[in-house]
Amino acid sequence: MSPKQRSAQVFGFILAMVLLLVMTTGLAEGRTQEEERIEEAIRAFEEILDLPEEGMPEYLLKECHGIAIIPSVVKVAYGIGAQYGKGVVLLRRERGWSSPAFIRLIGGSAGWQIGIQKSDIILVFKTPKSVENITHGKITLGADMSVAAGPVGRRAEASTDLDLEAEILSYAKTKGLFAGVSIKGASIQIDHEANEGFYDDYGVSARDILIRDRVRPPRAARKLMRLLNSYTHDPRLL
């Protein structure tokens, strides 16, 4: 077996482990998978915002054009790695945040890494184009869109650092130990099946949800939208 074939086998095994860990996570009684994903997104968002020193500055929410919340991203590696997670993305509009569209984060990584990690990840989109590109179906972080670690701390101010010129800023809250954490190279894909099921609308697209506003948000979605509006300080939308 060639080294390339061996690496492909190892990557396939690692990806299978990641998917197994994600699939065996239990659902709360009485909730659909999509409702549970939104509840987990709410938890992850609140926990990252509430970190006193390492949290995300609130000013970013007032200036950003969109946000993706991907709770409990699982990454497994032994030399090479794979990661997988499910979450939501929302677009910030003049009249408040859009309904959430469901997404998946899938990726691999090279370099020496070993371990299992579970992280809550938030991506802040700094330009309208960066959010709109997701609606096309798939983007690769670091290739299609530039990504960098965002500034931390509630009182952090806007910086002229070159890293902050990235189109997407990333935040992560890790539950474990890992060497070489990175989301560059991972892809964000629209979860069409989840969107159709949650909005009970066959063929509904991410553009219908985020830009065209053609769906009526269920109660679980409105809860997340109100939470985001509360951080952008618009009392009319609460």
LINGI-V275847 format. One record per residue. RES is the residue in one letter. OMEGA is omega as a letter, one per 40 degrees, with the letter a starting at -180 (none if undefined). Layout:
# LINGI-V275847
res = (RES | RES)
omega = (OMEGA | OMEGA)
This chain:
# LINGI-V275847
res = (M | S | P | K | Q | R | S | A | Q | V | F | G | F | I | L | A | M | V | L | L | L | V | M | T | T | G | L | A | E | G | R | T | Q | E | E | E | R | I | E | E | A | I | R | A | F | E | E | I | L | D | L | P | E | E | G | M | P | E | Y | L | L | K | E | C | H | G | I | A | I | I | P | S | V | V | K | V | A | Y | G | I | G | A | Q | Y | G | K | G | V | V | L | L | R | R | E | R | G | W | S | S | P | A | F | I | R | L | I | G | G | S | A | G | W | Q | I | G | I | Q | K | S | D | I | I | L | V | F | K | T | P | K | S | V | E | N | I | T | H | G | K | I | T | L | G | A | D | M | S | V | A | A | G | P | V | G | R | R | A | E | A | S | T | D | L | D | L | E | A | E | I | L | S | Y | A | K | T | K | G | L | F | A | G | V | S | I | K | G | A | S | I | Q | I | D | H | E | A | N | E | G | F | Y | D | D | Y | G | V | S | A | R | D | I | L | I | R | D | R | V | R | P | P | R | A | A | R | K | L | M | R | L | L | N | S | Y | T | H | D | P | R | L | L)
omega = (a | i | a | i | i | i | i | i | a | a | i | i | a | i | i | i | i | a | i | i | i | a | a | i | a | i | i | a | i | a | i | i | a | i | i | i | i | i | i | i | i | i | a | a | a | a | i | i | a | i | a | a | a | a | a | i | a | a | a | i | a | a | a | i | i | a | i | i | a | a | i | i | a | i | a | a | i | a | i | a | i | i | a | i | i | a | a | i | i | i | i | a | a | a | i | a | i | i | a | i | a | a | i | i | a | i | i | a | i | a | a | i | i | i | i | a | i | a | i | a | i | i | a | a | a | a | i | a | a | i | a | a | i | a | i | i | a | i | i | a | a | i | i | a | i | a | i | i | a | i | a | i | a | a | i | a | i | a | i | i | a | a | a | i | i | a | a | i | a | i | i | i | a | i | a | a | a | i | i | a | i | i | i | a | i | i | i | a | i | i | a | a | i | i | i | a | a | a | i | a | a | i | i | a | i | i | i | a | a | a | a | i | a | a | i | a | i | a | a | i | a | i | i | i | i | i | i | i | i | i | i | i | i | a | a | a | a | none)
